[in-house]
Amino acid sequence: MRNLIFANFAKLKKEKFFIFSIFLMFFWSVIQLLAPLIESIQNPDFQLPVLDMLFVQHYPLIGGLCAIFTGLFIGREYSDGTMRNRVISGHHRWAIYLSDFLVSTAAGWILNIAWIIPMLLIGIPCYGIFKNPINIAEYTLVAFFMISAFTAVFTACSMLITNKTNSIISIICVFLCMLMLGSSCYNQLCEPEIIQGADIVVEKDGKVNVKKQEPQYNPAYVSGNTRKILTFVRDFLPTGQAIQMSNEEKIDYFIMILYSSTIILIFTFTGITVFDKKDLK
């Protein structure tokens, strides 16, 4: 399997979309840092955001990049005949599968690091140290497991769909479905239990008065078992984890790592089992 991993890394260096994604993450990180600095120069009253808020903005995007890259990287092995040739040459199918998964995961980690480097080299000197360094450390640790969970799902899809175009379309659809489901669960859980209404009254003299209403129960608030289910789905999905971290929510990093590890094990075991019996034409 070591030779397969080395061969995949050699191909990774030539993958145009991967190189593009590295530059995208790096320069987007730089732009996120420079834009507030430029605004503060033009507007002296502008208050710079804390570095923590800028650091977490990329988490929802990185899953989409991993989806496209994994589909292209593994799909090309089918279209070029590399997958079939590896089997014919005597490589175990589980080794082929794991080598693709590990290299795809490493590519996702590199994209994450490409974002982090400007945040540390430019962000800390210009914005100061992180306000909550422990939270940032937890987010970073969870992100590496989250990326691995993404690539586990996408690798399973790519390895089991031999047509490259169909594979990429399917993976993107899977990612978008996870993103919408995670976002929906997150939004429902953010609904407050009690809402405070207000009436705006315009007096004859033109004065505007705001009269607060009695606090009312929010019908959109979810509770009981429904809330527990939504919380589980939000925390279990990699997209749900990404949304929470991008909004600087307080997370249980141990639970999220456990969920990501579960996804990795389930999809990798299932993918290897099905791929081992798959007829490679």
N, C-alpha and C positions, 0 to 999 in steps of 0.2 A: 504493500500500500504506500510505502514511502516514495517509491518511484512514481506512482500515480500522483501523489501530492506535489512532488517536485515538477512533474510535467504540467499539472494544472496551474501552478504558480508561474511557470514559464509562459503559458498562454495568457495568464492574467495580465502580465506586463504589456501584452499586445492588444488587450481588450479596449477598444476605443471608448465605449460607453463608460467603462470603469474609470479610465483616465479623465474623461469629461466630468464624471461624478465627483472625483477628488477635487478638481479645480472648482466645481460648483460649490461644494461644501466649504472649501477654504475661503473662496472670495465672497461667498454669501456671509460667512462669519465676519470677514473683514468689513463688509458693507454695514452689517448690523452694528458694528462697533463705531464706525466712522460717521454714520448718519447722525446720531445724537450729538457727537462732538461738533460737527459742522453747524448743526442747528443751534447749539449753545454759543457758537461764535457769532452767528447772525442775530441771535436773540438773547441778550444778556439775562433776561428773566427766565429763560428756559432752564428747567432743572433736569440734570442728567439722571437717567434711570440707574438703578443698582445693577451691578454686573450679573447678579443671580438671574434676573429677569431675561437678560440677553442670552445667557448661557443655555437656557432650556428651550429655545424657540425651534430647534431643528428636529425634535424627536418625532413628530408626526410625518415629516418629509422623508426621513431616512428609511422608513418602512417601504415607501413607494419606490425609492431608488433601488433598494434590495430586491423588490419584486421584479422590476424591469431587468436588472442586471442578471439575476439568477435565471430568468427565462431565456435571456439571450445567451448566456454562458453555457448552460446545459443544453439548450435547444440546438446550439451550433454543433454540439457533439453528435447529436442524432443526424442532423442534416449533412454533416461532413463524413458520416460513417465511422467516426472515432469510437463511438460507444460500442458498435458491433465488433470493430477490430480489436478492442480491448478484451472483449469476451472470448473471441476466437484465439487470441494470443495466450490465453490461459489465466487471466486475472479473475479473481473471485468477484462475483457480482456485489457482495456486501462491501468489498474493498473499493470497488468503483463508486458505489453509492456514497460511502463515507468520505472518500477523497473529495468528491464534488461538494458534499455538504460542508466539510471543514474549510475548503478554500472559499466557498461562497460566504461562509460565516466570517472568515478572516477578512474578506473584501469589505463586508459590512462594518467590521471593527475599524478598518483603516479609514473608511468614510467618517466614522464617528470621531476618530483621532484628528482627521483633517479639520473638523469643526473646532475641536478643543484647542488646538495649537494656537490659533490667533487669539482666542479668548484668554489664554494665559499670557502670551507674549505681548499682546497689545492691550488687552482688557485690564489686567491688573495694574500696569503702570498708569493707564489713563483714568480708570474708574476706581482704583483701590481694590483691596482684597474682597472676597465674597462676604456678604452680610451673614449668611448661614452656611459656612463651609461644610458642616456635617450633612446638611440636606443635599448639597451639591455632590458630596462624596457618595451618598446613598443613591442619588439619581444616576450618577456615572456607573456605579456597580450594577444597578438594575438595568441600565441601558444596554450593557454588553450582553446580559442574559436575554433581554428583550429582542435584540438583534438576532441572537442565535435562534430564538423561537420563531422569528419571522422567516429566517432562512430554512429552518426545519420544515415549515409549512410549504414554502415555495419550492424547496428541493424535491419534496414528495410529489408536488404537482408536475414539476418539470421532468422528473425521471419517469413518470407514468404516462405522460402524453408525448408521443414521439414527434408530432408535427410542431415545429418551432413556432409558427404563427399562432396556432391554437393554444399552445402552451403559454405564450406570453399573454394572450387575451384572457385565458382562464385565470392566470396568476393575478393579473391586474384586477379582474372582477372579484377574486377572493379577497384581495387587499381592500378594495373599495367597500365590499360588504362588511368586512371586519371594522373598517373605519366608521362606517355609518352606524353599525350596531353599537360600537364603543361610544361614539358621540351621543347617540340617542340615550343610552343608559346613563352617561355622565350628566346630560342635561336634565333628565328626569330626577336624578338624585340631588341636583343642585336647587331644586324647587324648595323654597322655604315653607315651613309648616304653617306659619302665621304671616299674613300680609297686612300691611298698614296702608289704607287708602287715604285719599285727601280730596277735598273739594276746593276748587279755585273760584273765589268770588271777586268780581270786579265792582267796586263801589261807584256811586255816582260821580264822585270827585276824581275818579280814575285810579284810585289806589287798588292794589291787588292784595287780597287777603287769602291765606291758605289755611283752611280749617281741616284738621285731622279727623278722620273717621275712627270709629271703634275698630280695634284689631279684629280681623276675620280669619277663619280657617281657610287655607288655600286648598281648593278642590283638586289641584294638580299635584299636591304632595302625596308621595307614595309611602306606605308604612307596612309593618308586619312582614309576612313572608315574601311579598312582592319586592319590598326594599332589599331583603336579604339576597334574593335572586339577582336583582339588578346590580347590587354591589359585587356579587361573585362574578357575574359576566363582565362587568367593567374592569375588575382587577385581574381576571383571568386572561382576557384578550390582550395581546401585545399593543394593539391600537388604543385600548382603554388605558393601559399604563402610560403610553406616550402622551395622551391627552392630559392625564392628571399631572404628569411631570412638566409639561409645557405650560400649565397653569399654576405651577408651584404649589400644588396641593400637598398636604401632609400624607405620606405613604407609609405602608408597612413593608419595608424593603424585603424582609425575610419571606413574607407571604408571596410577594410578586416574583421573587427569585424561584420560590417553590413552584409557582404556577408555570413560569417559563420553562423550568426544568421538566415539568410534567409534559408540556407541549412538545418539547424536544424529544423526549423518550417515546411518546406515543406516535408521533408522526415519523420519526426515524425508524422505529421498529416496524410500523405498518408499511412504510415505504420500502424498506429492505425486503420484507416478506413478499410483497406484491411484485417488486422488481425482480426478485429471484425467479419467479415463475413466468415472467413476461416474455412473450415471443418477440425477439428483436429481428425484424425483417431487414 
